[in-house]
């Protein structure tokens, strides 16, 4: 029996549904999802295995024009997604006209590998608008296959998955067949805490935050974790902690619930807040947090 395997890389503007799609394909919540832009900061692999295939999906940060070093590193992850893809998924939402960086759009136009343009969020559009959008994208990217979908409602997602399988090259598996992702357990602890901060805090706060899980001890019945929330200024530290620690406690309680579902085990989570000035523009700090690799 022949075996197919390949890298399927998902790119697009912020908030078009890239993480929702990957989680739907993988059947696990690997990428955090919020309504805020720049929720995804890293390139996250989700691996789907079958008897005769291995699909290595890659969720990437939404394309932006970088304003500081962290964002430049995030766009580096997007650039790398062009370099090793066997199939490229360009995800757009109804009403969108182009990528926020013209150079990436030119790369898609000139791509020599299969490009699937997924027109997402069709559940909130009218038929006339959908037809207009399909025609627009056919003119913009004549080399791409266009598939209208709703990642959130799981509409047409299975059909797209099977089409990707058809396009994958014959190859042996790149990862062990029981592996779900390339990221370590601490990464998902960090991301779960960061998701809660994105949900519960406003304005600049979520973007000035990075998480570092310093301890992760797993026993038979419980996992004990100690995580530090890094912020850039003392005022941000006070906001994260909140009155009498109430805001920080809320983050801890909600993160623990999600982590217990993810690990299928009882979790004890300790949270601390530290000021780490200007970490978003410090190459050494960024490297420590898994950027600039």
C-alpha positions in Angstrom: 0.0 0.0 0.0 1.4 3.4 -0.9 1.8 6.1 1.8 1.2 9.8 1.4 2.7 12.5 3.6 3.3 16.2 3.4 3.3 19.6 5.0 0.0 21.6 4.6 0.6 25.2 5.7 -2.2 27.6 6.5 -1.6 31.4 6.0 -3.8 34.5 5.9 -4.6 37.8 7.6 -5.3 37.9 11.4 -8.7 36.5 12.6 -9.8 34.7 9.4 -10.1 31.3 11.1 -6.8 29.6 10.6 -6.6 28.2 14.1 -10.2 27.1 14.0 -9.6 25.2 10.8 -6.5 23.4 12.1 -8.2 22.4 15.3 -11.1 21.0 13.2 -8.7 19.0 11.1 -6.7 17.6 14.0 -9.7 17.1 16.3 -7.9 18.6 19.2 -7.5 22.2 20.5 -3.8 22.8 19.7 -4.1 26.5 18.7 -5.7 29.0 21.0 -8.6 31.0 19.6 -9.9 34.4 20.6 -11.6 37.3 18.7 -8.4 39.4 19.0 -5.8 39.8 16.3 -2.4 38.3 16.8 -3.7 35.5 19.0 -1.3 33.0 17.3 2.3 34.0 17.7 4.1 30.8 16.8 4.0 28.3 14.0 2.2 25.3 15.5 2.2 21.9 13.9 -0.8 19.6 14.1 -0.3 16.0 12.9 -3.2 14.0 11.5 -2.3 10.3 11.0 -4.1 7.6 9.0 -3.0 4.1 8.1 -1.8 5.3 4.6 -1.2 9.0 5.2 0.3 11.6 7.5 -0.8 15.2 7.1 1.4 17.7 8.9 -0.7 20.9 9.3 0.9 24.2 10.2 -1.0 27.1 11.8 0.8 30.4 11.4 0.5 34.0 12.8 -1.9 36.3 10.9 0.0 38.4 8.4 0.7 42.0 9.5 3.3 44.7 8.9 5.7 44.3 11.9 5.9 47.2 14.4 8.4 45.6 16.8 10.9 42.7 17.0 8.3 40.1 18.2 6.1 40.8 15.2 9.1 40.5 12.9 9.8 37.1 14.4 6.1 36.1 13.9 6.3 37.0 10.2 9.5 34.9 10.0 7.3 31.9 10.9 5.0 32.8 8.0 7.9 33.1 5.6 9.1 29.6 6.6 5.6 28.3 5.9 6.1 29.1 2.2 9.5 27.3 2.1 8.5 23.7 3.1 4.8 23.5 2.0 3.6 20.6 -0.2 0.1 22.2 -0.2 -0.6 25.9 0.7 -3.9 26.9 2.2 -4.6 30.6 1.8 -7.5 31.5 4.1 -9.7 34.6 3.6 -13.0 35.7 4.9 -16.0 37.1 3.1 -15.4 40.7 2.1 -11.6 40.6 2.4 -9.6 41.9 -0.6 -5.9 41.2 0.0 -3.2 40.3 2.4 -1.8 43.0 4.7 1.6 42.4 3.1 1.8 42.5 -0.7 5.0 40.5 -0.8 3.3 37.5 0.7 0.4 37.9 -1.8 2.9 37.8 -4.7 4.4 34.6 -3.3 1.0 33.0 -3.4 0.4 34.2 -7.0 3.6 32.7 -8.2 3.4 29.5 -6.2 4.4 26.3 -8.0 2.8 24.1 -5.4 -1.0 23.5 -5.1 -2.9 26.5 -3.5 -6.3 26.0 -1.9 -8.0 29.3 -1.3 -10.6 28.7 1.5 -13.3 31.4 1.6 -14.3 31.2 5.3 -17.2 32.4 7.4 -19.8 31.8 4.6 -22.3 31.0 7.3 -22.6 34.8 7.9 -22.9 35.8 4.2 -25.6 35.9 1.5 -25.4 33.8 -1.7 -25.0 36.8 -3.9 -22.0 38.0 -1.9 -20.5 34.6 -2.0 -20.7 34.3 -5.7 -19.2 37.8 -6.1 -16.3 36.8 -3.8 -15.6 33.5 -5.7 -15.4 35.5 -9.0 -13.2 38.1 -7.4 -10.7 35.5 -6.1 -10.7 33.5 -9.4 -9.5 36.7 -11.1 -6.9 37.5 -8.4 -5.5 34.0 -8.1 -6.2 31.9 -11.2 -3.8 29.2 -10.0 -5.8 28.5 -6.8 -8.6 26.1 -6.1 -11.4 28.0 -4.4 -13.5 26.2 -1.6 -16.2 28.1 0.3 -16.2 26.8 4.0 -17.3 27.6 7.5 -14.5 26.3 9.8 -16.6 27.2 12.9 -19.7 25.3 11.7 -17.6 22.5 10.1 -19.2 23.2 6.7 -17.2 21.7 3.8 -14.2 21.0 6.1 -14.3 17.3 5.5 -14.4 17.8 1.7 -11.4 20.1 1.9 -9.5 17.6 4.0 -10.1 14.8 1.4 -9.0 17.2 -1.4 -5.7 17.9 0.5 -5.1 14.1 0.9 -5.4 13.8 -2.9 -2.8 16.5 -3.4 -0.2 15.1 -0.9 2.8 13.5 -2.4 3.7 9.8 -1.8 6.2 9.8 1.0 7.0 8.0 4.3 5.8 9.6 7.6 7.8 12.5 8.9 6.8 12.0 12.6 6.0 9.0 14.7 2.4 7.9 14.0 1.2 8.5 17.6 2.5 12.1 17.7 0.0 14.9 17.6 2.2 18.1 17.5 5.8 19.2 17.5 5.3 21.4 20.6 6.2 20.3 24.2 3.6 20.2 27.0 4.8 23.4 28.6 4.0 25.3 25.3 0.3 24.4 25.7 0.3 25.5 29.3 1.8 28.8 28.2 -0.7 29.2 25.4 -3.7 28.3 27.5 -2.8 31.0 30.1 -2.2 33.5 27.3 -5.6 32.7 25.8 -7.3 33.6 29.1 -5.4 36.9 29.3 -6.5 37.7 25.7 -10.1 37.0 26.7 -10.2 38.8 30.1 -8.0 41.9 29.5 -8.3 44.8 27.2 -6.2 47.2 25.1 -2.4 46.7 25.2 -2.2 44.3 28.1 -2.5 40.9 26.2 0.1 42.0 23.7 2.6 43.0 26.4 2.4 39.5 28.0 4.5 36.3 27.6 4.2 33.2 29.7 7.1 31.0 31.0 6.2 27.7 32.7 9.2 27.2 35.0 8.0 24.0 36.6 6.0 21.0 35.3 5.9 17.9 37.4 3.6 15.0 36.5 2.5 12.3 39.0 0.1 9.5 38.4 -2.9 11.5 39.4 -1.9 15.2 39.2 0.3 17.6 37.2 1.8 20.5 39.2 2.7 23.6 37.3 4.3 26.9 38.1 4.0 29.6 35.5 5.2 33.2 35.3 3.3 35.9 33.5 5.8 38.4 32.1 4.7 42.0 31.5 6.7 45.1 30.3 5.7 47.6 33.0 4.7 47.8 36.7 1.3 49.3 35.8 0.6 46.2 33.7 1.6 44.0 36.6 -1.0 45.7 38.8 -3.7 45.3 36.1 -3.0 41.6 35.6 -3.1 40.9 39.4 -6.3 43.0 39.9 -7.9 44.1 43.2 -6.8 41.7 46.0 -5.6 39.3 43.3 -9.1 38.7 41.9 -8.1 39.1 38.2 -5.1 36.8 38.4 -7.2 34.2 40.3 -9.8 34.2 37.5 -7.1 33.6 34.9 -5.7 30.7 37.0 -9.1 29.1 37.6 -10.2 29.2 33.9 -6.8 28.1 32.6 -6.7 25.1 35.0 -10.2 24.0 33.8 -8.9 23.9 30.2 -5.6 22.3 31.1 -7.4 19.5 33.0 -9.4 18.8 29.8 -6.3 18.9 27.6 -4.2 16.6 29.8 -7.1 14.5 31.1 -5.7 14.8 34.6 -6.0 16.9 37.7 -3.9 20.1 37.5 -2.5 22.3 40.2 -1.4 25.7 38.7 0.5 28.4 40.5 0.7 31.8 38.7 3.1 34.7 39.4 3.6 38.0 37.6 7.0 39.6 36.8 8.1 42.7 35.0 10.4 42.0 32.1 11.1 45.4 30.5 10.9 45.7 26.7 11.0 41.9 26.2 9.2 42.3 22.8 12.2 44.1 21.3 15.0 42.1 23.1 16.4 39.4 20.7 17.8 37.4 23.7 14.5 37.4 25.5 12.6 36.5 22.2 15.0 33.6 21.6 14.3 32.3 25.2 10.6 32.4 24.5 10.9 30.4 21.3 11.0 33.2 18.7 13.9 34.1 16.4 14.9 30.5 16.0 
